[in-house]
Amino acid sequence: MRGLLVAIGSAWWEIGLHAGVFSVFDVDSPSFDLVNADYMVGLPLTFRYQDFSAMLRVFHQSSHLGDEFLLRTRTNRINLSYEALDLRLSQEIADVLRLYAGGGYLFDQTPTELDPFWVQYGIELASPWPSRRAKWRPIAAVDVQQHEENDWTADVSARAGIEIDGVLLTRKLQILLEYFTGHSPNGQFYRDKVQYLGIGTHFHF
């Protein structure tokens, strides 16, 4: 995310840009076929006052199957695309706990019968031990999303690992084990139920 940050009184306001491509590859295929790619671009407006923050965002997302995967499997393609508006509220407590909740609404969506509402909420925990001078600490988080399209069933992501401060001067690096159960987060397969366990690294710019 890149943005313009402005202080008004004791509050901070920022308008920025979210953009990303989230891809899935079939590593068992001879040419590592691209299975699915989700493209997202959004304009977030964020507000922060002390330990409270909020983000209002409008964004576009579209999903595309890889050509080689489509030709090889003859998968029925879904032209998933939409614009959306979402709002999230967050409260930090004592540099150890963060609670957040929000929701969103889809518009100009394809397929047109895609139900528009969803909610999201979760909790993040950061251990106070060892002290900050150690530059690392255990962290854990649980995120829950519920979509009207999926009859409000819960999609749950749980992560735990370590966070390292001071990587490349002031950046943070997270190494996390993740468990997910629910509907696929990959756009073309949003109707499918998936369950997985994995490990990932996250570098915070």
N, C-alpha and C positions, 0 to 999 in steps of 0.2 A: 504494500500500500504506500502511495506517495500522496502528500497533501499539503495544504496551506494551513498553518497553525496560528491562531490568534487568541490572545488573552483579553478577556473583557471582565474587569473587576478581578475577582478571585476564581473565575471559571475559565476554562479553556474550550475553544471551538475549533474544529478542524473539518475542512472539506477535502476529500481525497479521491483516489481512483483505485478500485479493485479490479484486477485482471488476472486471469489464469487459464491454463489448459490442464485438464486432469485426464490422463490416458491410462488404459489398461492394455497390456500386451499378452499374447499367448506364447509363453516361453517354451512350450512343448512343441510348437510348430517349427518346421525347418527354417523359416525366415523370420521368426519372432513376430508373427502377424499382429498388427494393431487391431484390437477387438473393438474398443469404444473410446471416443474422445469427447469430453465435455468442455465447451468453451464458455467462459463467464467474463462479463465486464460490468462493473457497477460504479455508481457514484454515491459514496457514503457521506453523511453529515454526522459528526460525532461531537458529543458534549461531555465535559468532565468537571465535576466540582468535588474537591477533596477525594473521598473514596467511592463516590457515586459516578457512574458513567452511563451514557446512552448512545445508541447509534440508530439513525434512520437512513435507509438505503433503498435506492431503486436500481434494479439490475436486470440484465438479459442473460439467459443461458440457453444454449442449444447443444444437441448431442448428435454424434455421427458415428456410424459403424465404419470400421476399416474395410477397404475394398477387397483385400485378399481374404480376410475373414469372411466377408459376405459371400464372395464367390465360392469359397471352399465349403461353407456350412449351409448356404441357402437360407440363412436366418431371415425370418419375417421382419423387415425393417420398420421401425416406428420413428416417424419424423417428429421427435420431441423438441419443442421450442417454446419459450415463454418469456414474458416480462414479469417482474415481481416487485412488490414493495414489502419491506420488512422492518420491524422495530425490535430492538433488544435493550433491556435494562440490566445493569450490573451493579452489585454492591460488594466492595472488598471489606474484609474484617481482619484487622490486626496483622496484615501482611501474611496471613496464613490461609484464610478462607475467602473464596469468591463465589457468590451466588448470582445466577443470571436467569432471565426468562424473557420470552418474547413470542412473536408470531409473525405471520406473513400472509400475503394475498397474491395469487397469480392473476394476470390479465393478458389478453391477446395470446392465449395458449393454444398450442397444437399438440395432441388432439383437442378439439374444442370441448369435448365432454369431460376433460380433466378437471376434477373438483379443485376449487381455488384455495382453500384455507389450510394452514398448518400452524402448529405451535412447537416451540423449542425451549428447553430449560435444562439446567444442569448445575453442577457443583465442581469446584476445583480446590484442591488441598495442596499446600506447600509446607513441608516440615520445617519447623524453626530450628531443627538440629541437623547437622552441625551449624555453627554460627555463619553469618555471611562472609566472614573472613576466610572460610574454607572454600568459598567460590562454587560449592556444589551442594545440592540438597535433594532428598527424595520428593517426588510429586505424584499426585494421582488425580484423576478426573472422571466424571461420568456425565455423558451428554445424552439427552432423550429428545427424539423428535416424533411427533404424531401428525399424520396427514389425513385430511378428510378423504382423500382419494383411496386410502388404505383402511377406511373405517376406524380411524383414530387408534389403530394398533401401534404399540411403541416400538421404535427402532432405537436400540440401545448400543452406545459405544462406551467402553470402559478402558481407561489407559492408566498405566503406572510405570514409573522409571525414575530417572535422575535429570536434573537441570543443572547445567554448568554455566556460571556467569563469567564474563570477561573474555569470551572467545572473540578474537579479532577486535580487541580493545573493549567495546561496551556491548557486544552482542551476546545472545544466549543460545546455547545448544541443548536440545532435549533429546534423550534416547529413551524411547518408550515401547513397552509391550502393550499391544492393543487387542481387545476382544470385541467383536461386533456381532450382533444378532438382529435381524429385521429385514426390511426390504432393501434391495440393492441400491447403493448410493450412485451407481453408474447409470446415467440417464436412459439409455436405450433399454435397460433391463429393470426399470423401476417397479415392474409388477412381480418380479421374482424375489423369493425369500432366500437369503444367504446367511451364512454363519462362518466366521473365520477368526483365526488367531494369527497375529503377525507382530513384527518388530519394525520400528521406523525411527528415522532421525528427522528432527525439525530444527531448522536454523532461523532464528528470529532477526529480521532486518530491523 
